[in-house]
Amino acid sequence: MSAPLEDLVKEWLRLDPNESTRKDVEHLWNNNAVGELERRMRTRIEFGTAGLRGKMEAGWSRMNDLIVIQASQGLCAYVLEHVENAATRGVVVGHDHRHNSERWAQLTAAAFIANNVKVYLHNGLVHTPMVPFSVKALNAACGVMITASHNPKQDNGYKVYWENAVQIIGPHDIGIARSIMQHLEPRVHDASQVIESGLCIDCTEEMKKGYFHSLSNLRAKMLSFDGASVAFVNTSMHGVGDPFASRAFEIAGFSPYTPVKEQQHPDPEFPTVKFPNPEEKGALDLAIATANAKGASYVLAQDPDADRFSAAENCDGKWVTFTGDQLGTLFAYHVFETYKASSKPIGKLAMVASTVSSKMIEAMAQIEGFRFVDCLTGFKFIGNTALDLVQAGYEVPFGYEEAIGYMFGSEIRDKDGVAATMVFAQLAASLRARGTTVSAHLQELYRRYGYFETSNSYFICTDPLVIENIFRKIRSSGDMGSSQGRSYPSSIGGLQIRSVVDLTEGHGYDSTNAPTYQPQLPLSLGHMIQFRASSDSDDSRIVLTIRTSGTEPKIKYYLEGSGSNRQAVHSLLGGVVDDLAEDWMNAAENGLGRP
C-alpha cells in the first residue's frame, strides 16, 4: 500500500465492525503514533499457502475481525467459483482455544452463510486434524481452522483446507488472495445469528466418533503388549489435545497416562511456557519433572492444536528427547514392519517426507524395497504428494516432516499429534514386551541402515535486505556449477560439495539433472538451497538445506550427517555449522541472532 497513512487509517475506521479495535486505531491516530500505525497499517497481512497467521491487533497487517471477515468473503467467492456444488457440499469450520478463536470461527461461518453456503461448524474446541478429517468425511468443499498452532500467545491464524482435505497449494493461494482483495466490504458485522441459521449444522459428535474409529484402525494388531506395562506422562501444552489423546489411549488398550496437571487444560495465556512448542528448549521440563515424580519411562507431548508430537525417554536416569527425524525414522520402520506383516507387496508401499527431513528413510527404502518420495517443506506438499502416489497405485500409510509432524493412515492427509501419540505408545509398549526400549531400538536401526545425525537450527534476521545479500553471496562465492554459469560454494567443513539444488523461484537449478539442470521439485517463493557434500577420505557425508521462513524472521538450516563412524559424523557437523555461520552467513558482521 503506497497510500498516505491517513487514508489507510480512515479506510480502516470505515470498514472495521469491531468497536474495540476501531477505538484502538482512533487512539493511535489521535496520539500521533505514526511509527506504530505504519507497522500495523502499511502492509496488508499476506494470504499464502499457510492461510493467515499473525499478531492479534487492529490493523491491515494483523489478525482481527475485519481481516477474518474479508478473508472469509474472498475464500467463499473463490470456492463457489472453483468447487462444484460448493454451496450444498458446505464448508467445515473449527477452532482452538486461543483468544478470539471462537468468535473468528463464527465470523467465518457467518460470511459463508451470508452467501447461502452450508457450514459444518464444530461445536467447542477441536484439534486441527478434526477439520481435514471432517472435510473428507463430509465431502465438503473446503475447511477452515482458526489456530496459530504453537505460536506465542499473542498470535492467531486462519488455516485453509481444499476439497481434497489437504492444506491449499498454488495456484489456489494466489487465487484466494486475489479474491479477498475483491471482497473487502464487510457483508457481515457480527456472528450473533450464526448458530440459529438453518445453514449452520452441528455434526461435531458424529465427526469425533468417526475420527476415533479411524484411530482404532491404527491399532497394530500384530504387536503384543500389556497396556499397563509402561508408565507414560502426557502434556498437551495448555492446548486442546488432552481429551483426544486420553481417548486415543483408551482405544489402544492402555491404562490412562499421567497428565501434566499444570498444562492439561486449555489456557490461551500458556502460563508455564515461553513458547508453547514441544521442540523449544525447556518446554518439556514440567512433563519430565512429573515423570520423575511418578516413575514414568516416557514423556509424550502434543503442541497446543495437537497436530504435532514429541517424546522423551528416561535412559538410565537421563532424559533424552527424540528429534523429529528420529521419531520419523522410528515411525517409518514401524509402518514398514506392519505393512510387511500384512503380506501386501512391498513394491506398492510408499512413504513421503519433506526434502529437509532425514535421508534415513530413503536409505531404508533402498534396502527394503519400498518407494520413498521427498517433496517441498510443509504438509500441504506432503499430503498432495501422498494423494498423487495413491492415484499412481501406491499405498501411503505414512509421511512426515522433521518439525515433529507425522501423518498416519489414509483418512487424514495432514499431521496428527494424537495419532502419533497412540502409535508411539504402542511402539514403546511392544518394545518393552520384547525386553528393549525405544532408544535401544533406534540404535538397532542405525546399525542396519547407517548412522544419521541431524543438527537443525536457525539464524535470526529481521532485515530482508541482509537476507537477500546473504543468499546473493552464497550464489556467487565459488565454482560449483561453473560450467552452467553458476557460482555456488564448492566445499564446506572440509567436505567437497557434490551437488546443489536451488529451489528458489528465479534461481531454479539442479546440478544432478543434466542436460536441463532444472529442479524436479516445485520452486519456492522463499530462498531454499540444498547442498550434498562428502569426504574424500571416508564415507562421511552431509545434506545441508538453508531456507528462509515464511512466517518468522529466520534463516533456517537443516543439517544431517551420515556414515559408518558415529564419532566422525558427530564431529563433522560442528565444522559445517561453523563454516556456515562464519563464511557463508557472516553472522557476526551481519548481526544475525542465534537461539
C-alpha positions, 0 to 999 in steps of 0.5 A: 500500500503506497497510500498516505497513512491517513487514508489507510487509517480512515479506510480502516475506521470505515470498514472495521465492525469491531468497536474495540479495535476501531477505538484502538486505531482512533487512539493511535491516530489521535496520539500521533503514533505514526511509527506504530500505525505504519507497522500495523497499517502499511502492509496488508497481512499476506494470504499464502499457502499457510492461510493467515497467521499473525499478531492479534491487533487492529490493523491491515497487517494483523489478525482481527475481525475485519481481516477474518471477515474479508478473508472469509468473503474472498475464500467463499467467492473463490470456492463457489467459483472453483468447487462444484456444488460448493454451496450444498457440499458446505464448508467445515469450520473449527477452532482452538482455544486461543483468544478470539478463536471462537468468535473468528470461527463464527465470523467465518461461518457467518460470511459463508452463510451470508452467501447461502453456503452450508457450514459444518461448524464444530461445536467447542474446541477441536484439534486441527486434524478434526477439520481435514478429517471432517472435510473428507468425511463430509465431502465438503468443499473446503475447511477452515481452522482458526489456530496459530498452532504453537505460536506465542500467545499473542498470535492467531491464524486462519488455516485453509483446507481444499476439497481434497482435505489437504492444506491449499497449494498454488495456484489456489493461494494466489487465487484466494488472495486475489479474491479477498482483495475483491471482497473487502466490504464487510457483508457481515458485522457480527456472528450473533445469528450464526448458530440459529441459521438453518445453514449452520449444522452441528455434526461435531459428535458424529465427526469425533466418533468417526475420527476415533474409529479411524484411530482404532484402525491404527491399532497394530494388531500384530504387536503384543503388549500389556497396556499397563506395562509402561508408565507414560506422562502426557502434556498437551501444552495448555492446548486442546489435545488432552481429551483426544489423546486420553481417548486415543489411549483408551482405544489402544488398550492402555491404562490412562497416562499421567497428565501434566496437571499444570498444562492439561487444560486449555489456557490461551495465556500458556502460563508455564511456557515461553513458547508453547512448542514441544521442540523449544528448549525447556518446554518439556521440563514440567512433563519430565519433572512429573515423570520423575515424580511418578516413575514414568519411562516416557514423556509424550507431548502434543503442541497446543492444536495437537497436530504435532508430537514429541517424546522423551525417554528416561535412559538410565536416569537421563532424559533424552528427547527424540528429534523429529527425524528420529521419531520419523525414522522410528515411525517409518520402520514401524509402518514398514514392519506392519505393512510387511506383516500384512503380506501386501507387496512391498513394491506398492508401499510408499512413504513421503517426507519433506526434502529437509527431513532425514535421508534415513528413510530413503536409505531404508527404502533402498534396502527394503524395497519400498518407494520413498518420495521427498517433496517441498517443506510443509504438509500441504506438499506432503499430503498432495504428494501422498494423494498423487502416489495413491492415484499412481497405485501406491499405498501411503500409510505414512509421511512426515516432516522433521518439525515433529509432524507425522501423518498416519493412515489414509483418512487424514492427509495432514499431521496428527499429534494424537495419532502419533501419540497412540502409535508411539505408545504402542511402539514403546509398549511392544518394545518393552514386551520384547525386553528393549526400549525405544532408544535401544531400538533406534540404535538397532536401526542405525546399525542396519541402515547407517548412522544419521545425525541431524543438527537443525537450527536457525539464524535470526534476521529481521532485515530482508535486505541482509537476507537477500545479500546473504543468499546473493553471496552464497550464489556467487562465492565459488565454482560449483556449477561453473560450467552452467554459469553458476557460482555456488560454494564448492566445499564446506567443513572440509567436505567437497560439495557434490551437488546443489539444488536451488529451489528458489523461484528465479534461481531454479537449478539442479546440478544432478539433472543434466542436460536441463539442470532444472529442479524436479521439485516445485520452486519456492517463493522463499530462498531454499538451497540444498547442498550434498557434500562428502569426504574424500577420505571416508564415507562421511557425508552431509545434506545441508538445506538453508531456507528462509521462513515464511512466517518468522524472521529466520534463516533456517538450516537443516543439517544431517550427517551420515556414515559408518563412524558415529564419532566422525559424523558427530564431529563433522557437523560442528565444522559445517555449522561453523563454516556456515555461520562464519563464511557463508552467513557472516553472522557476526558482521551481519548481526544475525541472532542465534537461539 
